Amino acid sequence: MPDMLDIPLAIEQAGGNPELAKELFTMLLNELPDHRDKLKQASRNNDEQALWDHTHKIYGATSYCGVPTLRSAARQLEEAIKEQADDLSCKVEGVVRAIDELVETGSAHLAQAWM
């Protein structure tokens, strides 16, 4: 997936502070498995309120981390929920794929230069 992490964007979103950007990305990485599991559970249970709540948390968490693919997928899922779309499962899967890719590549991203 392209644009999983945009380090210059992450630094910009962290007020120009590379150390803070890296810390925020680390925090996001640590939270993503739990967010993914709760999102999948809400989807399986057809619990639209829980699905909204977890999607909104994910979308909010992406505001300061320079992760455009995950941010876009979460925004698309939020919009589908607002529009009461019939089948949200493909949007949920888009968010799950973006989370899985970030979790899988997270340590490599952290090893990069953040300046």
N, CA and C atoms as a LAMMPS dump frame, in Angstrom:
ITEM: TIMESTEP
0
ITEM: NUMBER OF ATOMS
345
ITEM: BOX BOUNDS ff ff ff
-5.0000000000000000e+02 5.0000000000000000e+02
-5.0000000000000000e+02 5.0000000000000000e+02
-5.0000000000000000e+02 5.0000000000000000e+02
ITEM: ATOMS id mol type element x y z
1 1 1 N 0.847 -1.185 0
2 1 2 C 0 0 0
3 1 3 C 0.885 1.239 0
4 2 1 N 0.635 2.146 -0.888
5 2 2 C 1.428 3.381 -0.914
6 2 3 C 1.023 4.321 0.223
7 3 1 N 1.901 5.22 0.528
8 3 2 C 1.607 6.284 1.497
9 3 3 C 1.206 5.777 2.877
10 4 1 N 1.794 4.672 3.322
11 4 2 C 1.469 4.176 4.655
12 4 3 C 1.954 5.144 5.728
13 5 1 N 3.146 5.705 5.519
14 5 2 C 3.676 6.688 6.453
15 5 3 C 4.366 7.777 5.656
16 6 1 N 3.977 8.992 5.932
17 6 2 C 4.595 10.17 5.321
18 6 3 C 5.303 10.909 6.464
19 7 1 N 6.603 10.644 6.611
20 7 2 C 7.354 11.212 7.736
21 7 3 C 7.341 12.736 7.721
22 8 1 N 7.576 13.401 6.577
23 8 2 C 7.496 14.875 6.589
24 8 3 C 6.118 15.385 7.034
25 9 1 N 5.057 14.714 6.61
26 9 2 C 3.714 15.098 7.048
27 9 3 C 3.55 14.871 8.549
28 10 1 N 4.049 13.741 9.045
29 10 2 C 3.959 13.45 10.478
30 10 3 C 4.669 14.53 11.292
31 11 1 N 5.836 14.944 10.813
32 11 2 C 6.585 15.999 11.515
33 11 3 C 5.821 17.317 11.465
34 12 1 N 5.267 17.623 10.305
35 12 2 C 4.467 18.851 10.187
36 12 3 C 3.266 18.815 11.127
37 13 1 N 2.58 17.675 11.182
38 13 2 C 1.408 17.539 12.046
39 13 3 C 1.778 17.572 13.526
40 14 1 N 3.026 17.3 13.833
41 14 2 C 3.509 17.353 15.22
42 14 3 C 4.174 18.698 15.507
43 15 1 N 3.809 19.705 14.759
44 15 2 C 4.325 21.046 15.016
45 15 3 C 5.791 21.214 14.665
46 16 1 N 6.286 20.397 13.736
47 16 2 C 7.676 20.51 13.321
48 16 3 C 8.66 19.789 14.226
49 17 1 N 8.157 18.991 15.145
50 17 2 C 9.002 18.297 16.121
51 17 3 C 9.151 16.82 15.731
52 18 1 N 10.307 16.43 15.174
53 18 2 C 10.496 15.039 14.75
54 18 3 C 10.378 14.024 15.894
55 19 1 N 10.87 14.379 17.061
56 19 2 C 10.799 13.451 18.194
57 19 3 C 9.35 13.21 18.603
58 20 1 N 8.563 14.286 18.63
59 20 2 C 7.142 14.145 18.963
60 20 3 C 6.425 13.346 17.885
61 21 1 N 6.757 13.582 16.622
62 21 2 C 6.13 12.847 15.524
63 21 3 C 6.381 11.349 15.675
64 22 1 N 7.599 10.995 15.981
65 22 2 C 7.955 9.578 16.151
66 22 3 C 7.232 8.983 17.362
67 23 1 N 7.137 9.755 18.433
68 23 2 C 6.429 9.294 19.634
69 23 3 C 4.945 9.069 19.34
70 24 1 N 4.33 10.006 18.608
71 24 2 C 2.915 9.87 18.268
72 24 3 C 2.682 8.658 17.364
73 25 1 N 3.579 8.436 16.42
74 25 2 C 3.463 7.274 15.538
75 25 3 C 3.615 5.986 16.349
76 26 1 N 4.533 5.964 17.284
77 26 2 C 4.732 4.798 18.143
78 26 3 C 3.475 4.511 18.954
79 27 1 N 2.885 5.565 19.507
80 27 2 C 1.643 5.394 20.269
81 27 3 C 0.546 4.817 19.377
82 28 1 N 0.43 5.349 18.164
83 28 2 C -0.576 4.837 17.234
84 28 3 C -0.332 3.354 16.952
85 29 1 N 0.912 2.988 16.657
86 29 2 C 1.228 1.584 16.385
87 29 3 C 0.826 0.673 17.537
88 30 1 N 1.054 1.137 18.753
89 30 2 C 0.716 0.338 19.923
90 30 3 C -0.791 0.163 20.093
91 31 1 N -1.574 1.147 19.644
92 31 2 C -3.031 1.115 19.803
93 31 3 C -3.738 0.387 18.657
94 32 1 N -3.102 0.318 17.503
95 32 2 C -3.788 -0.197 16.313
96 32 3 C -4.313 -1.629 16.432
97 33 1 N -3.577 -2.579 17.015
98 33 2 C -4.142 -3.929 17.11
99 33 3 C -5.459 -3.966 17.894
100 34 1 N -5.547 -3.22 18.972
101 34 2 C -6.776 -3.17 19.758
102 34 3 C -7.9 -2.51 18.957
103 35 1 N -7.586 -1.404 18.276
104 35 2 C -8.588 -0.739 17.436
105 35 3 C -9.095 -1.683 16.351
106 36 1 N -8.178 -2.402 15.715
107 36 2 C -8.549 -3.355 14.658
108 36 3 C -9.497 -4.419 15.203
109 37 1 N -9.153 -4.993 16.339
110 37 2 C -9.97 -6.059 16.91
111 37 3 C -11.366 -5.554 17.266
112 38 1 N -11.446 -4.375 17.847
113 38 2 C -12.748 -3.819 18.223
114 38 3 C -13.574 -3.452 16.996
115 39 1 N -12.924 -2.964 15.975
116 39 2 C -13.608 -2.626 14.729
117 39 3 C -14.19 -3.887 14.088
118 40 1 N -13.393 -4.946 14.035
119 40 2 C -13.858 -6.2 13.446
120 40 3 C -15.008 -6.796 14.261
121 41 1 N -14.907 -6.701 15.573
122 41 2 C -15.966 -7.237 16.423
123 41 3 C -17.26 -6.456 16.217
124 42 1 N -17.172 -5.138 16.154
125 42 2 C -18.356 -4.317 15.929
126 42 3 C -18.989 -4.654 14.583
127 43 1 N -18.161 -4.876 13.594
128 43 2 C -18.668 -5.239 12.266
129 43 3 C -19.364 -6.598 12.305
130 44 1 N -18.729 -7.575 12.931
131 44 2 C -19.333 -8.916 13.045
132 44 3 C -20.676 -8.864 13.771
133 45 1 N -20.757 -8.004 14.774
134 45 2 C -21.97 -7.905 15.597
135 45 3 C -23.015 -6.973 14.986
136 46 1 N -22.688 -6.385 13.834
137 46 2 C -23.583 -5.39 13.216
138 46 3 C -23.959 -4.286 14.2
139 47 1 N -23.001 -3.902 15.023
140 47 2 C -23.204 -2.849 16.021
141 47 3 C -22.736 -1.527 15.418
142 48 1 N -23.673 -0.821 14.813
143 48 2 C -23.327 0.401 14.089
144 48 3 C -22.755 1.479 15.004
145 49 1 N -23.255 1.594 16.229
146 49 2 C -22.723 2.604 17.144
147 49 3 C -21.284 2.292 17.531
148 50 1 N -20.993 1.045 17.837
149 50 2 C -19.615 0.664 18.172
150 50 3 C -18.711 0.816 16.953
151 51 1 N -19.237 0.48 15.784
152 51 2 C -18.466 0.639 14.558
153 51 3 C -18.115 2.109 14.356
154 52 1 N -19.084 2.98 14.558
155 52 2 C -18.832 4.429 14.453
156 52 3 C -17.796 4.86 15.488
157 53 1 N -17.986 4.449 16.726
158 53 2 C -17.092 4.884 17.806
159 53 3 C -15.641 4.484 17.51
160 54 1 N -15.423 3.258 17.108
161 54 2 C -14.054 2.79 16.867
162 54 3 C -13.461 3.416 15.61
163 55 1 N -14.277 3.583 14.589
164 55 2 C -13.802 4.241 13.371
165 55 3 C -13.409 5.677 13.673
166 56 1 N -14.225 6.353 14.441
167 56 2 C -13.956 7.754 14.785
168 56 3 C -12.669 7.873 15.611
169 57 1 N -12.444 6.946 16.508
170 57 2 C -11.201 6.947 17.288
171 57 3 C -9.991 6.752 16.383
172 58 1 N -10.105 5.835 15.448
173 58 2 C -9.008 5.591 14.505
174 58 3 C -8.759 6.83 13.668
175 59 1 N -9.819 7.409 13.139
176 59 2 C -9.686 8.602 12.302
177 59 3 C -9.038 9.74 13.098
178 60 1 N -9.479 9.934 14.319
179 60 2 C -8.898 10.98 15.16
180 60 3 C -7.433 10.732 15.452
181 61 1 N -7.081 9.482 15.692
182 61 2 C -5.696 9.143 16.005
183 61 3 C -4.769 9.398 14.82
184 62 1 N -5.319 9.37 13.622
185 62 2 C -4.488 9.582 12.437
186 62 3 C -4.209 11.054 12.162
187 63 1 N -4.833 11.937 12.896
188 63 2 C -4.7 13.375 12.641
189 63 3 C -3.293 13.908 12.849
190 64 1 N -2.498 13.221 13.64
191 64 2 C -1.185 13.744 14.02
192 64 3 C -0.054 12.763 13.728
193 65 1 N -0.298 11.808 12.846
194 65 2 C 0.687 10.737 12.681
195 65 3 C 1.217 10.553 11.262
196 66 1 N 0.734 11.316 10.304
197 66 2 C 1.255 11.201 8.944
198 66 3 C 0.99 9.856 8.295
199 67 1 N -0.221 9.33 8.476
200 67 2 C -0.588 8.029 7.907
201 67 3 C -1.785 8.212 6.955
202 68 1 N -1.528 8.735 5.757
203 68 2 C -2.625 9.112 4.858
204 68 3 C -3.499 7.955 4.382
205 69 1 N -2.95 6.777 4.183
206 69 2 C -3.771 5.654 3.71
207 69 3 C -4.779 5.242 4.771
208 70 1 N -4.326 5.094 6.013
209 70 2 C -5.236 4.735 7.098
210 70 3 C -6.236 5.852 7.339
211 71 1 N -5.791 7.085 7.303
212 71 2 C -6.695 8.221 7.519
213 71 3 C -7.797 8.235 6.461
214 72 1 N -7.423 8.026 5.22
215 72 2 C -8.398 8.02 4.129
216 72 3 C -9.383 6.86 4.278
217 73 1 N -8.887 5.684 4.606
218 73 2 C -9.765 4.516 4.773
219 73 3 C -10.747 4.736 5.917
220 74 1 N -10.267 5.311 7.021
221 74 2 C -11.149 5.581 8.162
222 74 3 C -12.18 6.644 7.804
223 75 1 N -11.763 7.667 7.065
224 75 2 C -12.708 8.713 6.646
225 75 3 C -13.793 8.117 5.75
226 76 1 N -13.4 7.254 4.823
227 76 2 C -14.378 6.623 3.932
228 76 3 C -15.365 5.76 4.716
229 77 1 N -14.876 5.06 5.723
230 77 2 C -15.773 4.25 6.545
231 77 3 C -16.701 5.14 7.357
232 78 1 N -16.176 6.218 7.924
233 78 2 C -17.036 7.156 8.656
234 78 3 C -18.153 7.677 7.758
235 79 1 N -17.806 8.076 6.539
236 79 2 C -18.802 8.605 5.605
237 79 3 C -19.844 7.549 5.252
238 80 1 N -19.414 6.32 5.054
239 80 2 C -20.357 5.24 4.734
240 80 3 C -21.309 4.99 5.896
241 81 1 N -20.788 5.061 7.116
242 81 2 C -21.644 4.873 8.295
243 81 3 C -22.653 6.021 8.374
244 82 1 N -22.206 7.251 8.18
245 82 2 C -23.117 8.411 8.216
246 82 3 C -24.219 8.283 7.174
247 83 1 N -23.858 7.783 5.995
248 83 2 C -24.821 7.636 4.904
249 83 3 C -25.675 6.384 5.059
250 84 1 N -25.428 5.638 6.106
251 84 2 C -26.125 4.39 6.386
252 84 3 C -26.076 3.451 5.177
253 85 1 N -24.883 3.297 4.632
254 85 2 C -24.671 2.404 3.497
255 85 3 C -25.041 0.977 3.887
256 86 1 N -25.522 0.229 2.919
257 86 2 C -25.984 -1.138 3.187
258 86 3 C -24.851 -2.072 3.588
259 87 1 N -23.782 -2.062 2.818
260 87 2 C -22.698 -3.004 3.078
261 87 3 C -21.433 -2.25 3.464
262 88 1 N -21.141 -2.252 4.737
263 88 2 C -19.961 -1.548 5.24
264 88 3 C -18.731 -2.455 5.27
265 89 1 N -18.915 -3.731 5.018
266 89 2 C -17.818 -4.684 5.214
267 89 3 C -16.601 -4.368 4.347
268 90 1 N -16.792 -3.904 3.118
269 90 2 C -15.612 -3.609 2.277
270 90 3 C -14.866 -2.392 2.814
271 91 1 N -15.574 -1.432 3.393
272 91 2 C -14.914 -0.269 3.993
273 91 3 C -14.185 -0.675 5.27
274 92 1 N -14.8 -1.554 6.047
275 92 2 C -14.147 -2.066 7.255
276 92 3 C -12.865 -2.797 6.854
277 93 1 N -12.938 -3.611 5.826
278 93 2 C -11.759 -4.351 5.376
279 93 3 C -10.657 -3.41 4.901
280 94 1 N -11.027 -2.287 4.298
281 94 2 C -10.024 -1.306 3.888
282 94 3 C -9.269 -0.745 5.081
283 95 1 N -9.989 -0.463 6.147
284 95 2 C -9.35 0.041 7.366
285 95 3 C -8.483 -1.048 7.978
286 96 1 N -8.99 -2.266 8.03
287 96 2 C -8.236 -3.387 8.616
288 96 3 C -6.95 -3.631 7.821
289 97 1 N -7.031 -3.593 6.493
290 97 2 C -5.825 -3.792 5.673
291 97 3 C -4.791 -2.701 5.947
292 98 1 N -5.254 -1.456 6.056
293 98 2 C -4.322 -0.353 6.326
294 98 3 C -3.684 -0.516 7.707
295 99 1 N -4.467 -0.923 8.681
296 99 2 C -3.928 -1.166 10.024
297 99 3 C -2.897 -2.292 9.98
298 100 1 N -3.254 -3.393 9.329
299 100 2 C -2.342 -4.536 9.265
300 100 3 C -1.021 -4.148 8.603
301 101 1 N -1.093 -3.381 7.537
302 101 2 C 0.125 -2.958 6.835
303 101 3 C 0.992 -2.066 7.729
304 102 1 N 0.355 -1.14 8.44
305 102 2 C 1.126 -0.278 9.345
306 102 3 C 1.768 -1.077 10.472
307 103 1 N 1.014 -1.988 11.05
308 103 2 C 1.554 -2.812 12.14
309 103 3 C 2.727 -3.651 11.624
310 104 1 N 2.551 -4.204 10.43
311 104 2 C 3.588 -5.053 9.845
312 104 3 C 4.868 -4.277 9.528
313 105 1 N 4.728 -3.041 9.088
314 105 2 C 5.889 -2.248 8.663
315 105 3 C 6.325 -1.226 9.713
316 106 1 N 5.644 -1.194 10.829
317 106 2 C 5.887 -0.156 11.833
318 106 3 C 7.314 -0.062 12.323
319 107 1 N 7.927 -1.188 12.64
320 107 2 C 9.296 -1.13 13.171
321 107 3 C 10.266 -0.623 12.108
322 108 1 N 10.027 -0.97 10.84
323 108 2 C 10.887 -0.459 9.765
324 108 3 C 10.722 1.055 9.641
325 109 1 N 9.507 1.53 9.786
326 109 2 C 9.272 2.983 9.736
327 109 3 C 9.974 3.694 10.897
328 110 1 N 9.911 3.075 12.061
329 110 2 C 10.556 3.684 13.232
330 110 3 C 12.064 3.722 13.104
331 111 1 N 12.633 2.813 12.343
332 111 2 C 14.068 2.745 12.169
333 111 3 C 14.581 3.795 11.179
334 112 1 N 13.673 4.415 10.432
335 112 2 C 14.061 5.444 9.451
336 112 3 C 14.493 6.724 10.171
337 113 1 N 15.176 7.568 9.425
338 113 2 C 15.524 8.899 9.941
339 113 3 C 14.282 9.77 9.988
340 114 1 N 14.052 10.409 11.093
341 114 2 C 12.873 11.256 11.293
342 114 3 C 13.286 12.725 11.36
343 115 1 N 14.158 13.151 10.509
344 115 2 C 14.603 14.55 10.504
345 115 3 C 14.284 15.202 9.189
